[in-house]
Amino acid sequence: MKYLYLICFCLVVFISDDTFGQKNKKDSFISDLEKFKFSLYPYLDTMSYENLSLDKLPLNHPVSEYIQKFLDEHLSDISDYQNSVLKSYENNLIENSDYEKDTTFLKFKHIDVWNPGWEEKADNVKELKKYPIWNLLIINPIVHASFYLNMYLAHEYQPSEYGKRVLKDRIAGPIIKTVKIDKDRWSIFTSYYFDMYEFEYNCKNKEMVLKMRYIRK
């Protein structure tokens, strides 16, 4: 019997150590990421607005190289971090019965750009993927989805309508729900009360796809 207790104790210690180690690893990367972003201020403060534009900073610029070095050194950490961010929204609840599919979504306006896989077809987005500063900006998949949605809404709305929408969403706040599809892919549902958007994100190749819009019944 005492051997059984010993085995159980060892298993508990092993599991606890493993879980604690994983938590420390994730927290350590978040700390490293925060420190790294903070370290960019002295460089960015000396640069013009034009130089800070995502597609204007040359790949051989010291800031680009500095960011790329950080991204390269933390490839596995970034993937783990993205999965942990997405996992943190799994238990959120959105009442799907309140919504129905928007049957006009992507059917008329900008259909050649705003359809699943548009990132592979839109030259400006393919270009952005080359720049380290863009890849740093979208390191959090929820932020990536927000960027993606804002680009879509900017095409759909008039400037004043778009400005109102952005301000309204900053004052209020969406409910985000995630569902894991497989090892690499996640569904992201972002509800803004009157409408909801469904994304699919791949942590392996960092691709985000806007798949569907839902409207409140």
Stockholm file with secondary structure:
# STOCKHOLM 1.0

chainA/1-217         MKYLYLICFCLVVFISDDTFGQKNKKDSFISDLEKFKFSLYPYLDTMSYENLSLDKLPLNHPVSEYIQKFLDEHLSDISDYQNSVLKSYENNLIENSDYEKDTTFLKFKHIDVWNPGWEEKADNVKELKKYPIWNLLIINPIVHASFYLNMYLAHEYQPSEYGKRVLKDRIAGPIIKTVKIDKDRWSIFTSYYFDMYEFEYNCKNKEMVLKMRYIRK
#=GR chainA/1-217 SS CHHHHHHHHHHHHHHHHHHHHHHHHHHHHHHHHHHHHHHTHHHHTTSCHHHHSTTTSCTTSHHHHHHHHHHHHTHHHHHHHHHHHHHTTTTCCCCGGGEEECTTTTTSTTTTTSSTTHHHHCHHHHHHTTCHHHHHHTSSHHHHHHHHHHHHHHHHSCHHHHHHHHHHHHHSCCEEEEEECSSSEEEEEEECSSEEEEEEEETTTTEEEEEEEEEEC
#=GC SS_cons         CHHHHHHHHHHHHHHHHHHHHHHHHHHHHHHHHHHHHHHTHHHHTTSCHHHHSTTTSCTTSHHHHHHHHHHHHTHHHHHHHHHHHHHTTTTCCCCGGGEEECTTTTTSTTTTTSSTTHHHHCHHHHHHTTCHHHHHHTSSHHHHHHHHHHHHHHHHSCHHHHHHHHHHHHHSCCEEEEEECSSSEEEEEEECSSEEEEEEEETTTTEEEEEEEEEEC
//
